[in-house]
Amino acid sequence: MINRKKFQKTIQIVLSIMLLLSPIISSLPTLNISDNPSYNWNDGWCFSQVVQPNIQTSSSYAAYQPIDVNVEFVNKCWGINESIHSIRVVCWNGSKYNELESQIYNIEFSDVNEIISCNVIFLIPSYANGKEQYYIYYNDKETQAPHYKDHVFIEDSFYYYEPITGIAVEGDFYKITDDDEIVYGIGQKGKVLNRELSQIAIRMKPGTVDFDILNSDLLTSFCFSYQNGPDDENEISSDHTLIGKEVTIDGNLMTEFIIISQSEHGDIKTSNVYRYYHCPSENKRITVHVKHDITEDLIVKDEINNDGKFGGIISYYSKSDSMKKMQFGDILPYLHVYSEQDRINEYQLVINPESSKKEWVISYDDNCDLGSSAWLSYSEGTKGKTHGIIFSSNENIISNASGERDGIQIKVSEKEYLDLVGAEIDYASISFGRNSYEPLQSHDLFIDEGLHIEFDIEFITIQEGTFEDIHEESSFFQTLVSYRDVSTNESLGEQYINTLTVIPHLTGRIGSFPLIVNSTNIPLPILYGEVYKDNELVASSFIQKSLLGFQLIKFPKLKSGDYTIKLFRVIGNQSRFIGIGHCNLSKDKTLHIYCTWEKTISVHAVDQIGKFLPNITFQLMQGPLLVHESISTGDIHKISVPFALFDSYESTDIKNYSFSKIFSFSPPYFMKAWYKGFKIFNTTISAFEKNIKFSLPVYDLIISITDELNKPPAVNINPFLTSNNMQNPYEIYPERHANGKYYFSDIPAATYDIHISYGGYTKSKTIDIPSAGDLIDLRFSYTTDLSFELLTIRGESFEDDTLNIEIKRLGSIIFNDINHKDSVQVPPGIYTINVYEKGVLIGSKSSQVSHDAVISIVTSRGSFIQTVFVFSALILLLSACFLFFTKRVSFNVALKLIVLGLVFFSLVQPWWSFSGISDDESFEKTSEMYLFPQIMIEEYREDSTLKLSISTIPEIFLDFLFYLTIVIGFGMILMFISFIPNIILKRRFAFLLAFISIVFVLIVAISFYVGMSSITELSLGSLQGNGMIDVTMPSGERIYMKSLWGLGTGYYTIILAASISISAAIYDIFKSKRKVIEKIIHILKTKK
């Protein structure tokens, strides 16, 4: 048997002889790649420096990420300004150099035409794989200026569009164009519907070349606001008044501008810095440095959910069958939030809100706070359009307010602005703001003077993505944003000052050919090094070799901390892992790494029936050093590592190191295997061991979840498993689900907690696997309060205890014989509410319920107001006839009574109507607009089933109708006064009053015609007409109907009344003239 100590001593002697042939520390000067690389991109440039992107460029998400870093030049750098300079950025991709388009700004000069430092911008190229290198080349003498394409263009613009009064977009804005495509409009001042335009970023659709509301995609506001009263108009926000604006940087890759605005009375001020970086892909992002300052004490009133917003997403859906410019936007169904539990929570929005009152999907008491990754995603749910809001952090947001909670809270509201035949406008708001509420604490409605809010934020739109893409993007933004304004961080320049020099040994110096490979691309051996921090690649480089001395690699500008260095031998496209070392870096250091050969270990990890298990994480350790980490794919898993021989070591002077220190044997490899949070394997690997085998019993599990109605949940409740037995906490999610059953496969035996959540609701249950069996039942207990409001056929609220309410879901009766005064608790879902009177259906409505709601149901119950007005009209008409025929009143008075009766009758008759029917006559729809009350009633019939609803009309038009009603009221009063006997009021006043009342009626008729024409032009294209109209039924089905629309009986009745009034006036005039003539004749006869 070989004596181990003698063997080790022999190896040490042999190696020491080898090392003496080439001194460990070369006496010749070495080449530093950051100062004077041994090969050049272009011989016309004298100097080069390495620049580190500080992100993991091996990820596909790194492509086109903007790198914006401050560079201090080691040598003299010639430059005159941002356009004329010698600075170039190049990328070495392993085989050749590529020049990257770049931009510089924030230049600091030491002398005329000599740049000391500046910020440099370039984009990570699409071919980045984590092994490429980036260099900045520059000259000390005059050099031809770069001629890059100016990708980014910013223009001061104005836009105005108002299809109907009260629905308008107008204002000044910065138009940002990227490669001839308009990507964003940033509001300076103006209005978008009911919102001020300042500090709003309007994302445009891909391919937009003309700025138009039709091409808008989404709006995001970056102003501060709070509520100071019950109505939308009482929202106080810092976007009211523009104070100043300025474009500070306008380059070929990036533009920066500042917009400063304040509230109407100056108690809130917002100073935002916007930056847009060129991006060649469809996915665009804009970053904003947000600053809000509160200059007076503020108190939130009435709508307490608006308790101090930092900004928010504003999502509109506008539809018009006749007007193309009113067809824009959409409300997406899903919101995902990275919560304070460091878990992704899902919320569901109603894509077609039906209430004209603001409804809160997430309110303050849901306590929806952002977690450490600090992002939210607004998306289609599956792969598709996805908008993201990413914060630089969820901490240190506020200052100068001792009682204010730090953090960011999310709230969501929805509202319907307009719902007419062929036209609809809906609204959803996702706001981010003050952390005003925590459970078991009071709701903070006081905003202190002096409060300062400051953070960086990214607004990104991904055309084909999910919330997972926003999660990945967040790590890049939150890393890169810290480098973009180094002047604000005094310690940043000191953190990245260390240089690590790596010297490989036992590599065969004469067998490495970096100069030949770099100049000819011949596939000869060359060494390549990678530096990892916290298991993430932070730097990489190929070996440098001087004519004499040792090969080495230098990694400059590293932050202090622990690093792992891996060395590879590369031949063409093949690489071998041959060396590894570890270093704690706090200053410049040299690390020696012994290189051997690559060893491959085959791991057979199977379950109890011999099937290979996928998704096992294998870690190979050498003491505390992580050498390798990879995940199995369901087959024999192969792990390649260097053969363990000697430890790496640090040195500054060879005299201070003992022989045993230089040749210290490496500890053996130690393998750990992790599976779904459990450590399933833990063993030492001997030097020549190449095959590892072990098995793990696993089990399948189905979790069947039902809600309080014993039905599958209608929303995503995100079930997952955790276990206290896990050594590495991990959340296990189902691989698939259907009809309330969630399928988990290959679960190790352990005690688990099942977790489910929806919004702020959470629930858990403890089970043992496998003893609990393969099917677990779980109850989703979240419910919402559902209340009811009954309306007559004219929209009047009424109560009747004899009516019964029936609630259905998925065709099944859930509740029956409910009193309308009662409220019921139901889980989220789509419900149909039917109202019966003595067994006869008089009202029905389908509604998506996701939170507490009051459902308003229009019934066929007659209107008391209608009855009173119709009865009054009949009395007046009959009275006029009776009194005239009995000769108790004159013909003129009878006409006026008829006019009054007709006016009463017209008020409760439809002034405009629409009717449509499908080809097979199974679907019908009618809509009728009334002047009193100001309402439009819609009636749907689906296979003889009647459903009534109230259209949502813009408040400004409802106010307009209300004023018309007042005008008619005054006219009727004046006509009544005109009946007063001539003894009290002379006839000329009676005639004047009657004439004014006629004018009032005519004003109403003309005004309604003009106003309704504007509304119908938006929805149907004309006030009167016919044609095939696309109608959305309450069930969601879209049906084309043969339709007819136009002015209704109420309008024509008021026209008839006006005509009769005019006739009565003419009759009065002729009668008066006749009496005058008769009186003159009588006088003449008397004189004769």
RODREN-402906 format. One line per 3 residues: for each residue x, y, z of C-alpha. Coordinates in steps of 0.1 Angstrom, whole numbers, plus 5000, padded with zeros to 4 digits. Layout:
! RODREN-402906
X Y Z; ...
***
This chain:
! RODREN-402906
5000 5000 5000; 5013 5035 4991; 5021 5057 5021
4998 5087 5018; 5022 5111 5034; 5051 5101 5012
5029 5104 4981; 5018 5139 4991; 5054 5149 4998
5065 5135 4964; 5038 5155 4946; 5048 5187 4964
5084 5183 4955; 5076 5177 4918; 5052 5207 4917
5077 5229 4934; 5103 5221 4907; 5078 5229 4880
5069 5262 4896; 5106 5272 4900; 5110 5269 4863
5085 5298 4860; 5085 5321 4891; 5052 5326 4908
5055 5363 4908; 5070 5375 4875; 5096 5402 4876
5084 5415 4843; 5055 5441 4841; 5022 5425 4834
4995 5437 4810; 4963 5451 4825; 4933 5447 4802
4916 5478 4817; 4946 5500 4807; 4966 5486 4778
4951 5454 4764; 4974 5431 4744; 4950 5433 4714
4931 5462 4701; 4897 5468 4686; 4911 5495 4664
4947 5507 4662; 4935 5543 4658; 4926 5543 4695
4952 5546 4723; 4934 5536 4755; 4907 5512 4767
4890 5504 4799; 4867 5476 4809; 4832 5485 4818
4810 5462 4838; 4772 5460 4831; 4766 5449 4867
4738 5426 4856; 4737 5390 4846; 4738 5393 4808
4733 5355 4803; 4696 5360 4809; 4674 5367 4779
4658 5396 4798; 4692 5414 4797; 4689 5420 4759
4685 5457 4751; 4687 5467 4788; 4702 5503 4789
4735 5505 4807; 4741 5540 4821; 4773 5542 4841
4797 5569 4852; 4832 5564 4839; 4864 5580 4853
4891 5579 4826; 4925 5567 4837; 4942 5584 4808
4937 5617 4790; 4904 5616 4770; 4898 5640 4742
4864 5655 4737; 4846 5688 4731; 4810 5680 4740
4783 5653 4740; 4785 5649 4702; 4822 5655 4694
4845 5632 4713; 4868 5601 4710; 4848 5577 4732
4835 5544 4718; 4820 5513 4734; 4828 5479 4719
4818 5444 4729; 4840 5413 4726; 4817 5383 4720
4845 5357 4722; 4854 5357 4686; 4853 5393 4674
4847 5429 4684; 4814 5448 4677; 4811 5485 4681
4780 5494 4701; 4761 5526 4696; 4766 5549 4727
4758 5583 4741; 4777 5604 4767; 4764 5631 4790
4772 5647 4824; 4807 5655 4812; 4834 5668 4836
4863 5685 4820; 4898 5690 4836; 4910 5712 4808
4900 5724 4774; 4889 5693 4754; 4900 5669 4782
4873 5648 4798; 4879 5635 4833; 4846 5616 4836
4812 5613 4820; 4782 5590 4820; 4782 5565 4791
4750 5548 4778; 4749 5517 4756; 4725 5488 4752
4732 5451 4760; 4733 5435 4726; 4708 5407 4717
4736 5381 4713; 4748 5386 4749; 4754 5353 4767
4771 5364 4799; 4806 5357 4786; 4810 5388 4764
4832 5417 4775; 4826 5455 4772; 4853 5480 4767
4854 5518 4764; 4880 5530 4739; 4892 5566 4738
4920 5588 4725; 4942 5616 4739; 4941 5635 4707
4915 5649 4683; 4894 5620 4668; 4866 5619 4643
4832 5623 4661; 4809 5593 4661; 4780 5593 4636
4754 5572 4652; 4717 5572 4642; 4696 5595 4664
4671 5569 4675; 4653 5590 4701; 4635 5623 4693
4615 5645 4717; 4591 5672 4705; 4569 5698 4723
4534 5691 4709; 4497 5699 4714; 4466 5677 4709
4428 5683 4710; 4399 5660 4704; 4363 5663 4718
4337 5640 4702; 4310 5653 4725; 4308 5679 4752
4324 5667 4784; 4343 5638 4768; 4375 5655 4756
4413 5651 4754; 4434 5682 4751; 4467 5695 4762
4504 5702 4757; 4527 5672 4759; 4562 5659 4751
4560 5635 4722; 4588 5608 4724; 4597 5591 4691
4619 5560 4689; 4630 5551 4654; 4601 5570 4638
4576 5553 4661; 4558 5574 4687; 4562 5555 4720
4550 5579 4747; 4533 5612 4752; 4541 5629 4785
4515 5654 4796; 4525 5689 4806; 4491 5705 4810
4455 5699 4798; 4428 5673 4804; 4420 5636 4796
4383 5631 4803; 4380 5642 4839; 4418 5639 4846
4444 5666 4844; 4470 5658 4819; 4502 5670 4836
4526 5642 4848; 4508 5616 4828; 4527 5591 4806
4505 5579 4777; 4518 5546 4762; 4511 5544 4725
4504 5512 4706; 4533 5496 4686; 4538 5512 4652
4522 5545 4660; 4533 5573 4636; 4506 5599 4644
4497 5609 4679; 4460 5602 4683; 4438 5590 4712
4429 5561 4689; 4465 5549 4691; 4468 5552 4729
4472 5520 4750; 4474 5530 4787; 4478 5561 4809
4500 5562 4840; 4500 5592 4863; 4529 5603 4885
4512 5631 4904; 4502 5632 4941; 4465 5634 4949
4440 5630 4978; 4403 5634 4983; 4388 5666 4998
4350 5659 4992; 4325 5634 4980; 4327 5639 4942
4354 5633 4916; 4358 5670 4912; 4369 5672 4949
4401 5653 4942; 4431 5676 4949; 4461 5667 4928
4495 5681 4920; 4488 5679 4882; 4466 5710 4882
4491 5737 4873; 4522 5735 4852; 4551 5754 4869
4579 5746 4846; 4594 5721 4821; 4628 5716 4804
4645 5691 4782; 4678 5685 4799; 4693 5657 4777
4685 5650 4741; 4708 5623 4728; 4708 5595 4702
4700 5568 4728; 4684 5586 4757; 4663 5618 4764
4657 5633 4798; 4633 5661 4807; 4618 5677 4839
4582 5686 4845; 4572 5705 4876; 4536 5710 4886
4515 5717 4916; 4479 5717 4930; 4455 5745 4924
4464 5762 4958; 4500 5751 4958; 4498 5728 4988
4512 5698 4968; 4542 5701 4944; 4556 5674 4921
4590 5676 4904; 4595 5646 4881; 4625 5637 4860
4616 5615 4830; 4641 5593 4811; 4635 5573 4780
4661 5549 4767; 4661 5536 4731; 4649 5500 4728
4649 5482 4694; 4622 5457 4705; 4584 5463 4708
4587 5462 4746; 4592 5498 4758; 4600 5513 4792
4602 5548 4806; 4617 5556 4840; 4607 5585 4863
4624 5599 4893; 4594 5610 4913; 4595 5638 4940
4563 5649 4958; 4564 5676 4985; 4535 5685 5008
4536 5722 5019; 4505 5723 5041; 4487 5700 5065
4461 5680 5045; 4430 5660 5057; 4414 5633 5036
4376 5637 5035; 4346 5616 5023; 4362 5592 4998
4387 5578 5023; 4402 5553 4999; 4418 5582 4981
4440 5589 5010; 4472 5601 4993; 4482 5586 4959
4518 5588 4946; 4504 5579 4911; 4486 5552 4893
4475 5534 4861; 4445 5548 4844; 4428 5523 4821
4400 5533 4797; 4378 5512 4775; 4360 5531 4748
4337 5516 4722; 4317 5533 4695; 4300 5516 4666
4299 5548 4645; 4330 5568 4655; 4364 5552 4649
4382 5578 4671; 4362 5566 4701; 4374 5530 4698
4405 5528 4720; 4418 5512 4752; 4408 5482 4772
4404 5471 4807; 4426 5440 4814; 4413 5413 4837
4442 5406 4860; 4464 5425 4885; 4494 5407 4901
4511 5423 4931; 4544 5413 4947; 4531 5415 4983
4547 5424 5016; 4547 5386 5023; 4571 5383 4994
4545 5364 4975; 4527 5372 4943; 4490 5379 4949
4464 5378 4921; 4434 5401 4918; 4406 5400 4892
4391 5431 4877; 4357 5434 4862; 4364 5441 4825
4329 5455 4819; 4320 5475 4850; 4283 5484 4851
4281 5509 4880; 4282 5547 4874; 4294 5549 4910
4331 5542 4918; 4335 5506 4931; 4366 5496 4950
4381 5462 4940; 4409 5467 4964; 4403 5492 4992
4425 5505 5020; 4414 5479 5045; 4425 5451 5022
4461 5462 5032; 4476 5454 4998; 4512 5465 5004
4541 5460 4981; 4570 5437 4992; 4607 5437 4986
4606 5433 4948; 4581 5462 4947; 4562 5457 4915
4527 5453 4901; 4516 5438 4868; 4484 5446 4849
4478 5420 4822; 4456 5397 4802; 4465 5368 4826
4478 5344 4800; 4506 5354 4776; 4497 5387 4760
4498 5424 4767; 4514 5431 4801; 4520 5465 4817
4543 5467 4847; 4551 5493 4874; 4584 5486 4891
4597 5506 4921; 4634 5510 4930; 4624 5499 4965
4595 5496 4988; 4615 5512 5016; 4629 5547 5023
4601 5562 5002; 4592 5590 5026; 4610 5615 5048
4604 5646 5070; 4572 5631 5086; 4576 5613 5119
4541 5598 5120; 4540 5585 5084; 4544 5548 5077
4570 5539 5051; 4559 5517 5022; 4536 5516 4992
4499 5505 4992; 4478 5495 4962; 4442 5503 4957
4419 5496 4927; 4386 5512 4916; 4363 5509 4886
4335 5529 4871; 4313 5531 4840; 4311 5566 4825
4289 5559 4795; 4267 5531 4782; 4245 5539 4753
4234 5518 4723; 4266 5513 4703; 4288 5533 4727
4305 5525 4760; 4332 5541 4781; 4346 5523 4812
4373 5532 4836; 4397 5514 4859; 4422 5530 4882
4451 5511 4899; 4467 5535 4923; 4499 5533 4944
4503 5555 4974; 4507 5560 5011; 4509 5531 5034
4479 5546 5053; 4466 5515 5070; 4477 5484 5089
4455 5458 5106; 4445 5467 5141; 4457 5502 5136
4438 5534 5127; 4434 5546 5091; 4458 5575 5087
4438 5603 5070; 4462 5631 5080; 4490 5641 5056
4516 5662 5074; 4531 5694 5061; 4568 5688 5051
4562 5652 5039; 4587 5644 5012; 4581 5614 4989
4609 5603 4965; 4615 5572 4945; 4625 5558 4911
4599 5540 4890; 4598 5521 4857; 4567 5519 4835
4571 5491 4811; 4548 5475 4785; 4555 5439 4772
4535 5430 4742; 4537 5392 4747; 4543 5385 4783
4530 5377 4818; 4535 5389 4853; 4565 5366 4855
4582 5388 4829; 4576 5419 4851; 4591 5400 4880
4623 5393 4860; 4624 5428 4847; 4622 5441 4883
4656 5426 4892; 4673 5444 4863; 4657 5478 4869
4663 5478 4906; 4700 5470 4900; 4706 5493 4871
4688 5524 4885; 4713 5527 4913; 4741 5534 4888
4722 5561 4868; 4728 5591 4890; 4761 5584 4907
4765 5620 4918; 4736 5616 4943; 4754 5587 4960
4787 5597 4976; 4797 5561 4985; 4790 5546 4951
4823 5556 4936; 4842 5540 4965; 4824 5506 4963
4837 5495 4929; 4874 5502 4932; 4890 5468 4938
4910 5448 4912; 4913 5411 4914; 4942 5395 4896
4939 5357 4889; 4970 5336 4881; 4963 5301 4869
4989 5273 4875; 4995 5239 4860; 4977 5250 4828
5006 5245 4804; 5017 5280 4795; 5029 5269 4761
4995 5253 4753; 4976 5285 4756; 4974 5309 4726
4953 5340 4733; 4972 5362 4709; 4967 5338 4680
4931 5331 4688; 4922 5368 4691; 4939 5377 4659
4930 5347 4637; 4900 5330 4653; 4918 5297 4649
4902 5272 4675; 4933 5268 4697; 4933 5264 4735
4928 5295 4756; 4918 5301 4792; 4887 5319 4802
4876 5331 4837; 4843 5340 4854; 4838 5358 4886
4806 5351 4907; 4792 5370 4937; 4763 5355 4955
4761 5328 4928; 4756 5355 4901; 4781 5362 4873
4795 5397 4877; 4826 5396 4854; 4843 5375 4828
4874 5377 4807; 4898 5357 4786; 4934 5351 4797
4962 5375 4790; 4997 5363 4784; 5028 5385 4780
5059 5373 4761; 5075 5363 4793; 5060 5357 4827
5028 5341 4837; 4993 5340 4822; 4969 5361 4842
4934 5376 4842; 4925 5410 4857; 4890 5418 4869
4889 5456 4878; 4862 5477 4895; 4848 5450 4918
4828 5457 4949; 4841 5445 4983; 4828 5411 4993
4832 5373 4987; 4838 5360 4952; 4841 5327 4935
4863 5324 4904; 4860 5297 4878; 4885 5289 4851
4878 5271 4818; 4899 5258 4790; 4882 5268 4757
4889 5252 4724; 4865 5266 4697; 4830 5261 4710
4840 5236 4737; 4849 5245 4772; 4863 5224 4801
4859 5235 4838; 4895 5231 4851; 4899 5254 4881
4881 5271 4909; 4891 5295 4937; 4876 5318 4964
4886 5352 4975; 4873 5378 5001; 4880 5411 4984
4884 5443 5004; 4914 5457 4985; 4934 5448 4954
4944 5411 4956; 4961 5384 4936; 4946 5349 4937
4965 5318 4925; 4944 5289 4912; 4956 5254 4904
4941 5240 4873; 4936 5203 4867; 4912 5185 4844
4874 5183 4842; 4858 5155 4861; 4823 5143 4852
4800 5129 4879; 4768 5110 4868; 4739 5111 4892
4710 5087 4891; 4682 5102 4912; 4650 5081 4909
4617 5076 4928; 4604 5044 4944; 4596 5028 4910
4629 5038 4894; 4617 5068 4874; 4642 5096 4871
4631 5127 4890; 4634 5161 4874; 4639 5195 4890
4664 5183 4917; 4689 5211 4926; 4724 5197 4930
4751 5216 4948; 4788 5205 4948; 4807 5221 4977
4844 5223 4987; 4841 5233 5023; 4821 5266 5022
4828 5271 4985; 4800 5265 4961; 4817 5249 4930
4787 5239 4910; 4749 5242 4910; 4725 5227 4885
4690 5213 4881; 4682 5178 4868; 4659 5173 4838
4645 5138 4844; 4674 5118 4832; 4709 5108 4843
4723 5142 4855; 4759 5149 4847; 4780 5174 4868
4813 5186 4855; 4838 5201 4880; 4876 5203 4882
4895 5174 4897; 4902 5184 4932; 4940 5187 4939
4953 5219 4955; 4935 5249 4972; 4938 5283 4957
4957 5309 4977; 4962 5347 4979; 4997 5362 4978
5014 5396 4978; 5049 5384 4986; 5061 5348 4981
5086 5350 5009; 5057 5352 5035; 5042 5319 5024
5053 5284 5035; 5056 5255 5012; 5026 5238 5027
5005 5269 5023; 5013 5270 4986; 5006 5233 4981
4976 5228 5004; 4954 5199 4993; 4919 5207 4984
4891 5192 5006; 4870 5166 4989; 4838 5175 4971
4806 5174 4992; 4773 5169 4973; 4739 5183 4985
4707 5176 4966; 4676 5197 4972; 4641 5188 4960
4612 5211 4965; 4628 5226 4996; 4640 5194 5012
4676 5182 5015; 4673 5147 5000; 4710 5138 4996
4741 5147 5015; 4774 5129 5010; 4811 5133 5004
4824 5124 4969; 4857 5106 4968; 4884 5118 4944
4878 5091 4917; 4840 5085 4923; 4821 5091 4891
4786 5076 4897; 4761 5085 4924; 4728 5067 4929
4699 5073 4953; 4661 5071 4954; 4634 5092 4969
4598 5081 4975; 4574 5107 4961; 4536 5109 4959
4509 5126 4939; 4483 5148 4955; 4450 5163 4943
4435 5191 4963; 4398 5196 4956; 4387 5231 4966
4351 5243 4968; 4336 5276 4978; 4308 5282 5003
4283 5272 4976; 4301 5238 4971; 4312 5249 4936
4347 5253 4922; 4360 5288 4929; 4353 5313 4901
4386 5331 4908; 4423 5320 4910; 4430 5312 4946
4467 5303 4942; 4470 5271 4962; 4505 5261 4972
4522 5238 4998; 4549 5246 5024; 4565 5225 5051
4583 5232 5083; 4604 5201 5075; 4620 5219 5045
4655 5230 5052; 4652 5255 5024; 4618 5272 5025
4600 5266 4992; 4565 5270 4978; 4552 5241 4958
4525 5250 4932; 4502 5228 4913; 4512 5217 4878
4476 5220 4865; 4441 5225 4876; 4405 5220 4863
4371 5223 4879; 4384 5232 4913; 4409 5203 4914
4446 5211 4917; 4471 5185 4908; 4505 5182 4926
4529 5155 4915; 4561 5139 4930; 4557 5153 4965
4581 5139 4991; 4567 5125 5023; 4564 5152 5050
4539 5173 5069; 4526 5201 5048; 4506 5233 5051
4482 5239 5022; 4477 5277 5016; 4451 5294 4995
4446 5332 4990; 4425 5356 4972; 4433 5393 4975
4438 5399 5012; 4421 5366 5022; 4443 5336 5033
4436 5302 5047; 4458 5271 5055; 4454 5235 5064
4479 5210 5077; 4482 5175 5062; 4506 5145 5062
4518 5130 5030; 4513 5101 5023; 4490 5092 5052
4464 5118 5043; 4458 5101 5010; 4460 5114 4975
4428 5136 4976; 4423 5165 5000; 4392 5186 5003
4395 5222 5012; 4369 5250 5016; 4374 5285 5001
4355 5305 5027; 4359 5340 5013; 4325 5357 5007
4313 5391 4998; 4282 5409 5010; 4255 5412 4982
4228 5437 4988; 4199 5447 4965; 4182 5479 4953
4149 5476 4934; 4140 5502 4908; 4108 5508 4889
4106 5509 4851; 4116 5546 4854; 4145 5541 4878
4128 5550 4910; 4138 5531 4941; 4110 5513 4959
4104 5487 4985; 4079 5458 4985; 4081 5430 5010
4059 5408 4989; 4085 5404 4962; 4109 5374 4962
4145 5374 4950; 4162 5344 4935; 4199 5341 4929
4215 5317 4904; 4250 5307 4896; 4260 5285 4867
4223 5278 4861; 4217 5265 4896; 4195 5282 4922
4217 5294 4951; 4192 5313 4971; 4154 5315 4968
4127 5336 4984; 4150 5363 4997; 4136 5397 5008
4151 5426 4989; 4160 5442 5022; 4182 5413 5031
4219 5409 5021; 4235 5376 5014; 4271 5364 5015
4283 5348 4983; 4318 5338 4971; 4332 5356 4940
4316 5346 4908; 4290 5356 4881; 4255 5356 4895
4220 5361 4880; 4195 5379 4903; 4158 5374 4895
4129 5393 4911; 4095 5377 4912; 4061 5391 4920
4036 5364 4927; 4056 5339 4906; 4060 5363 4877
4095 5374 4867; 4096 5413 4868; 4133 5419 4868
4166 5402 4862; 4203 5411 4862; 4236 5392 4857
4266 5406 4875; 4302 5396 4882; 4308 5398 4919
4343 5401 4933; 4338 5424 4963; 4310 5438 4985
4284 5453 4961; 4249 5467 4959; 4231 5453 4928
4205 5477 4913; 4178 5457 4895; 4153 5475 4872
4119 5458 4873; 4088 5461 4852; 4070 5477 4883
4052 5508 4872; 4064 5543 4880; 4045 5564 4906
4059 5596 4889; 4047 5584 4855; 4013 5576 4869
4009 5610 4885; 4021 5629 4853; 3999 5608 4830
3969 5612 4853; 3975 5650 4855; 3978 5652 4818
3945 5634 4813; 3927 5657 4838; 3940 5688 4820
3930 5674 4785; 3896 5663 4796; 3891 5695 4816
3900 5716 4785; 3874 5697 4764; 3847 5698 4790
3851 5735 4798; 3853 5745 4762; 3822 5725 4751
3802 5737 4780; 3813 5773 4770; 3828 5780 4804
3862 5789 4790; 3873 5804 4757; 3889 5785 4729
3922 5802 4737; 3921 5790 4773; 3912 5755 4762
3942 5754 4739; 3965 5764 4767; 3950 5737 4790
3956 5712 4762; 3992 5724 4759; 3998 5719 4796
3984 5684 4795; 4006 5675 4765; 4037 5689 4783
4029 5668 4814; 4024 5638 4792; 4057 5644 4772
4078 5645 4803; 4072 5608 4811; 4073 5595 4775
4105 5586 4757; 4121 5615 4739; 4144 5592 4720
4142 5555 4714; 4160 5525 4698; 4147 5491 4688
4164 5461 4674; 4156 5425 4666; 4178 5396 4655
4172 5378 4622; 4156 5348 4640; 4136 5372 4663
4150 5354 4694; 4168 5385 4706; 4154 5420 4710
4165 5452 4725; 4148 5485 4731; 4163 5517 4746
4142 5547 4757; 4155 5581 4769; 4133 5601 4793
4135 5637 4803; 4119 5632 4837; 4135 5615 4855
4167 5619 4834; 4173 5583 4826; 4176 5558 4797
4160 5524 4802; 4172 5494 4782; 4151 5464 4777
4165 5430 4765; 4147 5399 4755; 4165 5366 4751
4142 5337 4742; 4112 5355 4759; 4133 5363 4791
4131 5400 4800; 4159 5419 4815; 4159 5457 4822
4188 5479 4829; 4197 5516 4832; 4222 5530 4807
4251 5550 4821; 4251 5585 4806; 4278 5612 4812
4269 5634 4841; 4272 5665 4821; 4245 5653 4797
4223 5643 4827; 4228 5678 4841; 4218 5692 4807
4186 5672 4807; 4179 5683 4843; 4182 5720 4833
4159 5713 4803; 4133 5700 4827; 4136 5732 4849
4131 5753 4817; 4100 5734 4809; 4088 5738 4845
4092 5776 4843; 4073 5776 4810; 4044 5757 4825
4044 5781 4855; 4043 5811 4832; 4014 5796 4812
3995 5790 4844; 4001 5826 4854; 3988 5837 4820
3953 5824 4831; 3950 5850 4858; 3921 5874 4851
3929 5907 4833; 3918 5926 4864; 3950 5915 4882
3973 5913 4852; 3966 5933 4821; 3961 5914 4789
3994 5925 4774; 4012 5907 4803; 3991 5876 4799
4001 5875 4762; 4038 5882 4771; 4038 5854 4796
4022 5830 4772; 4047 5840 4745; 4077 5834 4769
4063 5800 4778; 4062 5791 4741; 4098 5802 4738
4108 5780 4767; 4092 5750 4752; 4109 5757 4718
4143 5761 4735; 4139 5728 4752; 4129 5710 4720
4158 5725 4700; 4184 5720 4729; 4174 5683 4732
4177 5678 4695; 4212 5693 4695; 4224 5675 4726
4210 5641 4717; 4225 5645 4682; 4259 5647 4698
4254 5617 4720; 4239 5595 4692; 4267 5607 4668
4291 5591 4692; 4272 5558 4695; 4252 5553 4663
4264 5580 4640; 4231 5599 4637; 4201 5610 4657
4177 5590 4635; 4184 5561 4612; 4183 5524 4607
4207 5496 4600; 4225 5465 4614; 4239 5472 4648
4262 5450 4669; 4244 5447 4703; 4260 5431 4734
4234 5412 4754; 4235 5408 4792; 4248 5373 4788
4278 5387 4769; 4268 5374 4736; 4271 5398 4707
4242 5398 4682; 4237 5418 4650; 4202 5433 4650
4181 5450 4624; 4176 5483 4642; 4156 5515 4640
4162 5546 4661; 4151 5582 4663; 4131 5608 4683
4104 5594 4705; 4068 5602 4714; 4078 5625 4742
4097 5648 4718; 4070 5649 4692; 4044 5656 4719
4064 5686 4731; 4066 5698 4695; 4028 5693 4692
4024 5713 4724; 4046 5741 4711; 4026 5742 4678
3993 5744 4697; 4008 5772 4719; 4018 5791 4688
3983 5786 4673; 3968 5799 4705; 3991 5829 4704
3982 5836 4668; 3945 5832 4677; 3950 5857 4706
3966 5882 4682; 3939 5879 4656; 3912 5881 4683
3928 5912 4698; 3931 5929 4663; 3895 5919 4656
3883 5936 4688; 3903 5967 4680; 3888 5968 4645
3853 5963 4658; 3858 5990 4684; 3870 6015 4657
3840 6006 4635; 3817 6012 4665; 3833 6046 4672
3829 6056 4635; 3792 6046 4635; 3786 6065 4666
3801 6097 4652; 3779 6094 4621
***
